[in-house]
Amino acid sequence: MTRPLATRLSSVATAARILREFDKHSTQLGVTQLAGRVGVGKSSAHRVIWTLVEEGLLEKVEETGLFRLTTTMRSLGASAETAQRLHEAATIPLDRLRALTPGTLHIAILEGGDVLYIERREGPGAIQLFRSVGARNAAHVTSSGKVLLAFLPPDEQERALARLRLTPKTPRSITSPRAFATELAAVRRQGYAENRGESQPGMCSIAAPVRDPVGRVVASVSVAVYVEDVDAGLPHLARPVIETATHISSGLGWRP
């Protein structure tokens, strides 16, 4: 039986108030705390909280028994908070990088198992697959996705990889969880990621991490180019891409 509209709206309002309670000072909260903060009964809070868990917006931390925002929610919050600052910080560095390559430049963030492209610059060799801001691609076959996954905190990375479906896009796509974990470890050590024909035949890309003021990786900057030899990759662009990411991070307030 369909619940009355007033009841449904009350539940939505409670869910919204619960989500707003999670901030930089309260990253983990319990049912009793949340019920008291939003002014509802403990049983009502319990039902709403577990609905949010089922919808992938909250998760329970086994070690503490408390709840926190999921990676997806934190990414959405970070993207909403920093989107304008990312645009402002990226404009000049991306224009400088575009002068060095005919490829397609992107700023991307992680959303679940995908990368979401939020900034774009085109050169003469623009990649046709990603024609607009807002396009998505599977994280595991992109240099941007590898960077964003590689620099997650260890516990978040473990959960993200457990949910990741390594569906091949080309014969070069990594489909082994062990091989992909090894790839991410290498990305973290060297500070950048490569995609050599893993998402499209004949296309290579290279990406580096963009950090916020406290050093968290909140985005990636990448260049994608069609090449004759995907095995060769784009080693000549590693330094320019890393420097571009560093300049954007500096614009966001990060200091090494």
C-alpha positions as CSV (number, residue, x, y, z in Angstrom):
1,M,0.0,0.0,0.0
2,T,1.3,3.5,-0.9
3,R,2.1,5.6,2.1
4,P,0.5,9.1,2.4
5,L,2.4,11.9,0.7
6,A,3.0,13.7,4.1
7,T,4.6,10.6,5.5
8,R,6.9,10.1,2.5
9,L,7.9,13.8,2.6
10,S,8.6,13.6,6.3
11,S,10.9,10.6,5.7
12,V,12.7,12.4,2.9
13,A,13.2,15.5,5.2
14,T,14.5,13.2,7.9
15,A,17.0,11.6,5.5
16,A,18.2,15.0,4.3
17,R,18.7,16.2,7.8
18,I,20.6,13.0,8.7
19,L,22.9,13.4,5.7
20,R,23.6,17.0,6.6
21,E,24.9,16.0,10.0
22,F,28.0,14.4,8.5
23,D,30.7,17.1,8.1
24,K,34.4,17.5,8.7
25,H,33.8,17.5,12.5
26,S,31.4,14.5,12.5
27,T,32.5,12.0,10.0
28,Q,31.1,9.0,11.9
29,L,27.8,9.0,13.9
30,G,25.6,6.5,15.6
31,V,21.8,6.0,15.5
32,T,21.3,7.5,18.9
33,Q,23.4,10.6,18.1
34,L,21.6,11.1,14.8
35,A,18.1,10.7,16.3
36,G,18.9,13.3,18.9
37,R,20.5,15.7,16.4
38,V,17.6,15.6,13.9
39,G,14.8,15.4,16.6
40,V,13.2,12.0,15.7
41,G,12.7,8.8,17.6
42,K,15.5,6.2,17.6
43,S,13.4,3.7,15.7
44,S,12.5,6.2,13.0
45,A,16.2,7.2,12.7
46,H,17.2,3.5,12.5
47,R,14.8,2.9,9.6
48,V,15.9,6.0,7.6
49,I,19.6,5.3,8.2
50,W,19.3,1.7,7.0
51,T,17.4,2.9,3.9
52,L,20.2,5.3,3.2
53,V,22.7,2.3,3.6
54,E,20.6,0.2,1.1
55,E,20.7,3.1,-1.3
56,G,24.5,3.4,-1.1
57,L,24.5,6.8,0.6
58,L,25.7,5.7,4.0
59,E,27.8,2.8,5.2
60,K,28.4,1.1,8.5
61,V,31.9,1.1,9.9
62,E,32.4,-2.4,11.3
63,E,35.3,-1.3,13.6
64,T,33.2,1.4,15.4
65,G,29.6,0.4,14.7
66,L,29.0,3.9,13.5
67,F,27.8,5.2,10.2
68,R,29.5,7.5,7.6
69,L,29.0,8.8,4.1
70,T,30.0,6.5,1.3
71,T,32.7,7.3,-1.1
72,T,30.1,8.2,-3.7
73,M,28.5,10.8,-1.3
74,R,31.9,12.2,-0.3
75,S,32.8,12.5,-4.0
76,L,29.6,14.3,-4.8
77,G,30.1,16.6,-1.9
78,A,33.6,17.3,-2.9
79,S,32.6,17.9,-6.5
80,A,29.8,20.3,-5.5
81,E,32.1,22.2,-3.1
82,T,35.2,22.4,-5.4
83,A,33.7,22.4,-8.9
84,Q,34.0,26.2,-9.3
85,R,37.4,26.3,-7.7
86,L,38.6,23.5,-9.9
87,H,37.4,25.3,-12.9
88,E,39.2,28.5,-11.9
89,A,42.4,26.7,-10.8
90,A,42.5,24.6,-14.0
91,T,41.9,27.2,-16.7
92,I,45.4,28.5,-17.1
93,P,47.3,25.3,-16.5
94,L,45.1,23.4,-19.0
95,D,45.6,26.0,-21.6
96,R,49.4,25.8,-21.2
97,L,49.2,22.0,-21.4
98,R,47.1,22.1,-24.5
99,A,49.9,24.0,-26.3
100,L,52.1,21.0,-25.8
101,T,49.9,18.3,-27.2
102,P,47.3,17.7,-29.9
103,G,45.3,15.5,-27.7
104,T,42.2,15.8,-25.5
105,L,42.6,17.2,-21.9
106,H,40.3,16.3,-19.1
107,I,39.7,17.0,-15.4
108,A,37.9,14.1,-13.9
109,I,36.5,12.9,-10.6
110,L,35.6,9.4,-9.3
111,E,31.9,8.4,-9.0
112,G,31.5,4.8,-8.0
113,G,33.2,2.6,-10.6
114,D,33.3,5.4,-13.2
115,V,35.2,8.6,-13.9
116,L,33.1,11.7,-14.6
117,Y,34.8,14.3,-16.8
118,I,34.1,17.8,-15.5
119,E,36.5,19.9,-17.6
120,R,37.7,19.5,-21.1
121,R,40.1,21.0,-23.6
122,E,40.3,19.9,-27.2
123,G,43.3,19.8,-29.6
124,P,43.5,18.7,-33.2
125,G,43.6,15.1,-32.1
126,A,40.5,15.2,-29.9
127,I,39.1,11.9,-28.8
128,Q,35.7,11.5,-30.3
129,L,34.3,9.3,-27.5
130,F,34.3,12.0,-24.9
131,R,32.6,14.8,-26.8
132,S,31.3,16.8,-23.8
133,V,31.7,17.6,-20.1
134,G,29.7,15.1,-18.1
135,A,30.7,12.1,-20.1
136,R,31.7,9.0,-18.1
137,N,34.0,6.0,-18.6
138,A,34.8,2.9,-16.6
139,A,37.5,3.8,-14.1
140,H,39.6,0.7,-14.6
141,V,40.3,1.3,-18.3
142,T,41.3,4.9,-18.0
143,S,44.4,6.7,-16.7
144,S,42.2,9.1,-14.7
145,G,40.4,6.2,-13.0
146,K,43.6,4.5,-12.1
147,V,44.9,7.7,-10.5
148,L,41.8,8.3,-8.6
149,L,41.6,4.7,-7.3
150,A,45.3,4.5,-6.6
151,F,45.3,7.5,-4.2
152,L,42.2,6.5,-2.2
153,P,42.9,5.9,1.5
154,P,43.6,2.1,1.9
155,D,40.2,1.2,3.5
156,E,38.3,3.1,0.8
157,Q,40.3,1.6,-1.9
158,E,39.7,-1.9,-0.6
159,R,35.9,-1.3,-0.7
160,A,36.0,0.4,-4.1
161,L,38.0,-2.5,-5.6
162,A,35.7,-5.1,-4.1
163,R,32.8,-3.4,-5.9
164,L,34.6,-2.8,-9.2
165,R,33.7,-4.9,-12.2
166,L,36.7,-5.3,-14.4
167,T,34.7,-5.6,-17.7
168,P,37.1,-5.5,-20.7
169,K,36.7,-2.7,-23.2
170,T,39.5,-4.0,-25.5
171,P,41.8,-7.0,-25.4
172,R,44.3,-4.9,-23.5
173,S,41.9,-4.0,-20.6
174,I,43.0,-5.3,-17.2
175,T,40.5,-7.9,-16.0
176,S,42.4,-9.6,-13.2
177,P,41.9,-8.1,-9.7
178,R,45.4,-9.0,-8.6
179,A,46.9,-7.5,-11.7
180,F,44.8,-4.3,-11.3
181,A,45.9,-4.0,-7.6
182,T,49.5,-4.3,-8.8
183,E,48.9,-1.6,-11.4
184,L,47.5,0.8,-8.8
185,A,50.4,0.2,-6.5
186,A,52.8,1.2,-9.3
187,V,50.7,4.3,-10.1
188,R,50.9,5.4,-6.5
189,R,54.7,4.9,-6.5
190,Q,55.4,6.8,-9.7
191,G,52.8,9.5,-9.3
192,Y,50.9,9.1,-12.5
193,A,48.9,6.5,-14.5
194,E,48.8,5.3,-18.1
195,N,46.2,3.7,-20.3
196,R,47.6,2.0,-23.3
197,G,44.8,0.9,-25.6
198,E,42.7,-0.3,-22.7
199,S,39.5,1.7,-23.3
200,Q,39.8,2.2,-27.1
201,P,42.1,0.6,-29.7
202,G,44.9,2.9,-30.6
203,M,44.3,5.4,-27.8
204,C,46.7,6.2,-25.0
205,S,46.2,8.5,-22.1
206,I,48.3,9.6,-19.1
207,A,46.9,11.2,-15.9
208,A,48.2,12.7,-12.6
209,P,46.4,13.5,-9.3
210,V,45.0,16.9,-8.3
211,R,45.0,17.5,-4.5
212,D,42.9,19.7,-2.2
213,P,44.4,21.9,0.5
214,V,44.9,19.0,2.9
215,G,46.5,16.8,0.3
216,R,43.6,14.6,-0.6
217,V,43.3,13.6,-4.3
218,V,40.0,15.1,-5.4
219,A,40.4,14.9,-9.2
220,S,42.8,14.0,-12.0
221,V,44.2,15.8,-15.0
222,S,44.8,13.7,-18.2
223,V,45.7,13.8,-21.8
224,A,44.4,11.3,-24.3
225,V,45.9,10.9,-27.8
226,Y,45.5,8.4,-30.7
227,V,48.9,6.8,-31.4
228,E,50.4,4.4,-33.9
229,D,52.1,2.3,-31.2
230,V,50.2,1.9,-27.9
231,D,53.0,0.0,-26.4
232,A,55.2,3.1,-26.5
233,G,52.6,5.1,-24.4
234,L,53.1,8.8,-23.8
235,P,56.2,9.0,-21.6
236,H,57.1,12.4,-23.0
237,L,53.9,13.8,-21.5
238,A,54.4,12.5,-18.0
239,R,56.3,15.5,-16.7
240,P,54.0,18.1,-18.3
241,V,50.9,16.3,-17.0
242,I,52.3,16.1,-13.4
243,E,53.4,19.7,-13.5
244,T,49.9,20.7,-14.7
245,A,48.3,18.7,-11.9
246,T,50.7,20.4,-9.4
247,H,49.8,23.8,-10.6
248,I,46.0,23.1,-10.4
249,S,46.5,21.7,-6.9
250,S,48.4,24.8,-5.9
251,G,45.5,26.8,-7.2
252,L,43.2,24.9,-4.8
253,G,45.4,25.7,-1.9
254,W,47.7,22.6,-1.7
255,R,51.3,23.0,-0.6
256,P,53.6,20.0,-0.7
